[in-house]
Amino acid sequence: DLRGVHAFVQPRADPRAHLVVALRSALVRGAHARLFVGAGIVAGSSAESEWRETEMKSLAMLRALGGGDVVRR
């Protein structure tokens, strides 16, 4: 149940500001963790390279948590 997981972006008053969205997060419960990763889709993005980027991010998070099995959903 992920209804308790929320995030937001707080913009600055400066109209030239760039907004940033967290593209990595984890929900940890006991010995289990659910990892969430994303990629920024911009002009010139390729689906294949963005997918590889999400895989690299998830592997880095998995290693930081001590490894384990990956279950893709």
Secondary structure in CASP SS format (residue, H / E / C, confidence):
PFRMAT SS
TARGET T0000
AUTHOR 0000-0000-0000
METHOD secondary structure of the structure
MODEL  1
D C 1.00
L C 1.00
R C 1.00
G C 1.00
V C 1.00
H C 1.00
A C 1.00
F C 1.00
V C 1.00
Q C 1.00
P C 1.00
R C 1.00
A C 1.00
D C 1.00
P C 1.00
R C 1.00
A C 1.00
H C 1.00
L C 1.00
V C 1.00
V C 1.00
A C 1.00
L C 1.00
R E 1.00
S E 1.00
A E 1.00
L E 1.00
V E 1.00
R E 1.00
G C 1.00
A C 1.00
H E 1.00
A E 1.00
R E 1.00
L E 1.00
F E 1.00
V E 1.00
G C 1.00
A C 1.00
G C 1.00
I C 1.00
V C 1.00
A C 1.00
G C 1.00
S C 1.00
S C 1.00
A H 1.00
E H 1.00
S H 1.00
E H 1.00
W H 1.00
R H 1.00
E H 1.00
T H 1.00
E H 1.00
M H 1.00
K H 1.00
S H 1.00
L H 1.00
A H 1.00
M H 1.00
L H 1.00
R H 1.00
A H 1.00
L C 1.00
G C 1.00
G C 1.00
G C 1.00
D C 1.00
V C 1.00
V C 1.00
R C 1.00
R C 1.00
END
